[in-house]
């Protein structure tokens, strides 16, 4: 992993929501869901913003009380977990990209290396979801008039 690497969310396979600082991620193809803590949610926001790895580390150093080495190791470890679970993908940074600058919070918060908890107990349920795999027409799609494979209610 290099300092100038940029990552992006693996859309549309991955959906996510940040609820009160806890990030919940769902990989729709794998049927797995994940949670992470405040530091992981902060890193996810930085990934979403297309920050480089070094920009992510600078942002964490401005927000959390930890050594640069600790932040570097935790950032790289967390991104490697996200890659392994196919939640993010590496992309080429745009050559005309301006560095991301964020306002620092008023006081640094305690740092704890982010973790990624994986849950696979809903894989079968997510795979059975009738809205998961839909045709271009959406779900539920009305039956075409010429479809005679299913008898109509009036028959």
TAQUIBEL-V751027 format. One record per pair of residues at least 12 apart in sequence whose C-alpha atoms are under 6 Angstrom apart, sorted by the first residue. I is the first residue (numbers start at 1). GAP is how many residues later the second one is. D is the distance in Angstrom with one decimal. If there is no record, write none. Layout:
<<I	GAP	D> <I	GAP	D>>
//
This chain:
<<3	50	5.0> <3	51	4.8> <4	48	5.1> <4	49	6.0> <5	47	5.3> <5	48	5.8> <6	46	4.7> <6	84	5.9> <6	85	5.7> <6	87	5.9> <7	40	5.9> <7	82	5.4> <7	83	4.3> <7	84	5.5> <8	39	5.9> <8	80	5.4> <8	81	5.4> <9	79	4.5> <10	77	5.4> <10	78	4.9> <10	79	5.9> <13	14	5.6> <13	15	5.3> <14	12	5.6> <14	13	4.5> <21	17	5.3> <22	15	5.3> <23	12	5.5> <23	13	5.4> <23	18	5.3> <31	92	4.1> <31	95	5.3> <32	87	5.8> <32	88	4.8> <32	91	5.7> <33	86	5.3> <34	83	5.4> <34	84	4.6> <34	85	5.9> <35	81	5.9> <35	82	5.3> <36	79	5.8> <36	80	5.0> <39	75	5.4> <40	74	4.8> <62	42	5.8> <63	45	4.9> <64	44	4.7> <64	45	4.7> <64	46	5.6> <64	47	5.2> <65	43	5.6> <65	44	5.9> <65	45	5.2> <65	46	5.5> <66	45	5.9> <74	39	5.3>>
//
